[in-house]
Amino acid sequence: MWLIPSVIGFAITVSLSEMFAKKHGYTVKANQEMYAIGFCNIIPSFFHCFTTSAALAKTLIKESTGCRTQVSGILTSLLILIVLLVIAPLFYSLQKCVLAVITIVNLRGALRKFRDLPKMWHLSRVDTVIWLVTMASSALISTEIGLLIGVCFSMLCVIFRTQKPEAPLLGWVAESETYESLSAYKNLETKPGVVVLRFEAPLYYINKECFRSALYKQTGVNPALVKAAKKKAAKRMLREKEADSDGNQTSISMELVSEPLGFHTIVIDCCAVQFLDTAGIRTLKEVCKDYSEIDVQVLLAQCNPSVRSSLMRGEFFKEGEDHLLFHSVHQAVDFALGAQEHSRICASKN
C-alpha cells in the first residue's frame, strides 16, 4: 500500500508540470521530476516530515495569481498558519455546500478542461474515453483506485487496438520507389503477379490469427482451402479414370482445371512491425510454408533490426528454406518480377 501514494504523487506532479509547461512554453522531463520528488521525500523522511507532492488546488491558485519563486511557499505557509490558529473557528458554522463552492472556485481552471472534450472526442475517441473513465472513477470511488483503473483501462485499449490492426494493400507511386496504401491514395499502380501488403502492428501471440486472416482476405487466397480443393479434384479424377477403365459405364470425363492464381509473390511490408515473439515467428514460418506449397513466394521487406534479430534467433532462415529479406518494398517487387521472368524464359527453352 505504501507504493500507491508515491505513484499518485508522481502522477499529479508530472501532470501539473506538463500542463503548465505547455502553457508557458518550456519542457519537462518526467525522469528528472521523479528524481527530484524521490530526493525530496528520502531526505526529510529521517526527520518525520510530511510527504512532498504537488497539490492540485494550491498549484492552480498559485499559477493563476502569478507566483514564480519559492518565496510564495513561505507566504502561503504563514497564511495557512494564521488561518489554522485564528480564522479556522469562523468557518466552523459554515455549511458544507459553502466550503464546496470555495473548492470549486479554486479548481475552476481544471474544470475548464471539460470544454475541450468535444475537440478531444473529434481528435481521438479512445483517449477521450480513457480520460472520462479515469475522471469518473477518481471522482466516484477514490483517487488511488481511479488512477489504477485509468492505467488498466488504457492498457486494455492498447491491447484491443493491436488485436485489430490495419493491413492495407499497397500500390506503386509512378516514377519512384515508394509504395502507399491503395485505399488512402489515388493514381497508384500495381505490379502484375505481385501483392504488396503492410501489417501495421506488432506480430505477437494476441494478433497472429488476425494477421493470418487479413493476409488471406486481402490476397483472396487461403492456401489451406486451395490445397484441399486440389486434393479433392485429384481424387475425383482418379475415381473417374477407374470407372472408365472398368468399362462398366460410359461417362463423359469432366476436366477439373483449377483456376490459376492471380499472383505469384506476396511482399509483406514490415516497417510498422515493432517486434515479434515466438508465436509471431511461427506464424510467419507457417504462412511462408503454406503459400510455397501452392507455388506462391512470400517475401519480407523493411524489417527493423529488432525484427531481423528475432527472425535470426527464431531460426527463420534455415538451410534449404528460401526465405529472403529486402531493404525496401521496391527491391522485393523487382526481385519477384525478375525471378518470374527468369523462370518463364527457362520454361520456354525447355
Summary of the structure (lengths in Angstrom):
residues: 350
radius of gyration: 32.6
end to end distance: 77.9
largest distance: 117.5
contacts: 879
relative contact order: 0.06
helix: 61%
strand: 9%
